[in-house]
Structure formats: C-alpha cells, structure tokens
Amino acid sequence: MTTISFEFRRLLYTAVCVAALATSVGPVRAEMSGWADNQGGRMRLIALPPDLDGTMRGALQIEPRPGWITYWREPGNSGIPPQITVAPESGIELKAIRYPVPKHLVDGKIDDIAYDAPVLLPLTFSATDASRPLELKASAFIGICKDICIPFQAEFSLPVGSANQSRPEEEAILKNAEAFLPEEPSSQFKVTSHTFSEDMKQLRLQVALPDGGDTAPEVILTGPNGYVFTRKLMNKRDGKNFSTSIAIDKLPKNYEVAGKSWSVLIIDGGRAMETPLAFD
C-alpha cells in the first residue's frame, strides 16, 4: 500500500489552499461559504450536493494564525473540541465529523491535543429530501488558543446547488481533507491485544507497527466522552513490535467498561492508525 508522509500532506494542503484562494476572489460560491474571522484565525464551511441516496460530503476548514492552535475531538486537559450544529429547518442532518491526525503538545502544565497549522475536518451529512433545493444552515463552535483561549463561533448559510454541475475546486479540497486522516488498521499496522490491569489503572497494548525502529510511537487513547489518556507507564519496542501500558488516571464514578468501545490513535513517524477497542 502506498503511504504519504505528514510533511508531504502539509505541502499538498498548502498548494490546494493557494489554488482555492486564487479562484475564489469575488462572490461566495454556492458550495463554499465566506471566511469567518477572529483574532486567532478563520474558518469556513464547504459542502457538495447530495448523492442519489442523500449523502453529502463537506468539510470545516480552519486556519489558525501563526502561533495559535485549535483542538482535536478530545482536547486534553483544557480547550474546546469542535462542535457543529445544523438547523433542523435545513432538512440536512450531520452524520459524522472525522479528524485528521493531531499533535500532542506538552509545555509545562499545558497538555493539549491539537492542530497548530491549517486543518480540514471532513464532514458527512444526510439530506432528507435530495430532490428539493437545499440550504445548509449550520453553526460551528471551536476553541482557538495562544496565550489565552478564545471561543470562536460562526453561523453559515450555504445554498447547495445541483449535483450535475462540476465543482473541481471543492472536490480538490475535500479530497485533500481525506489524505490527512489516520489509516484504518491493517495486517501490518494494528493493535493485536488490549487488556486492563486488575485495578483498572492501566491499559496494556500490543501493537504491530508497519516499519522497524527504536523510537516509541505516540499513543492517544480515548475512553468515555471527555476522557483522553496519553501517559505511558511502560514502553518496549522491538522493531515492528511495540508494547506499552497507558495510565488510566481517572474514570467516571461507577463506570463499567464491559460492553464499551474506546479508541486509540497510534502515531509512528510519518504514519498514523486509529482503531476502536472493544471490551467484553
């Protein structure tokens, strides 16, 4: 399988954005909103017309200013995760937000999982009646931080055009958004086992990595909503085999893990993989 490094993807993102800016001067296009600005950055909404089954692809495009960050779906010990709300009268429902590979930023007491560069969040919508004219009315709420954190909210109203028109600019941006997502697990890159310690204070992971090396990969473990764990108690790497124990510092009171599904993101050099972890 061909893989693309994160750095090449960043260069590709820059090229696509430059092309988009060059072609979007003047009136706002029907499938791409204007930019909403605040002192820490800007964002806009992109959406394509629905397919025959009503599925719509889109993205929230966020560009923090230099030195600013915005957050992943679980931001760490502070910060605001992205929130997108679609007005019911739109006749459109938000089905999924997907997240590109973030950075784990640690500086003293600051422990954030975030983006310090432009980022595209791929969105999936569903139109209840794809045969009628649509207008996507949505609110986006994100946190954007430097020395202080600023809540950033914007309202978008986006007419969605006919599906039989060519939209190369929007298609290029959405295709680029997909390139930054973590890989799905494969035979070469996957979690081979996951078990809790008896006291539920550690989650032990065995991971098959795609490439050899001697550096421990980054591990970002997400549990119940609002809980993320990154502190490693033990690391051992032998080429493509990696084992670690992640500290589970706190869980909700009376939380039962049986029957639940968590998620783990493994970042190893220029590749990343995300997979669910089911608990019996």
Secondary structure as GFF3:
##gff-version 3
##sequence-region A 1 280
A	DSSP	alpha_helix	6	23	.	.	.	ID=ss1
A	DSSP	beta_strand	36	38	.	.	.	ID=ss2
A	DSSP	beta_strand	41	47	.	.	.	ID=ss3
A	DSSP	beta_strand	55	64	.	.	.	ID=ss4
A	DSSP	beta_strand	69	76	.	.	.	ID=ss5
A	DSSP	beta_strand	83	86	.	.	.	ID=ss6
A	DSSP	three_ten_helix	88	90	.	.	.	ID=ss7
A	DSSP	beta_strand	92	97	.	.	.	ID=ss8
A	DSSP	beta_strand	103	107	.	.	.	ID=ss9
A	DSSP	beta_strand	110	115	.	.	.	ID=ss10
A	DSSP	beta_strand	119	127	.	.	.	ID=ss11
A	DSSP	beta_strand	134	145	.	.	.	ID=ss12
A	DSSP	beta_strand	149	160	.	.	.	ID=ss13
A	DSSP	alpha_helix	168	179	.	.	.	ID=ss14
A	DSSP	beta_strand	190	196	.	.	.	ID=ss15
A	DSSP	beta_strand	202	208	.	.	.	ID=ss16
A	DSSP	beta_strand	218	222	.	.	.	ID=ss17
A	DSSP	beta_strand	228	229	.	.	.	ID=ss18
A	DSSP	beta_strand	232	238	.	.	.	ID=ss19
A	DSSP	beta_strand	241	247	.	.	.	ID=ss20
A	DSSP	beta_strand	261	268	.	.	.	ID=ss21
A	DSSP	beta_strand	271	278	.	.	.	ID=ss22
###
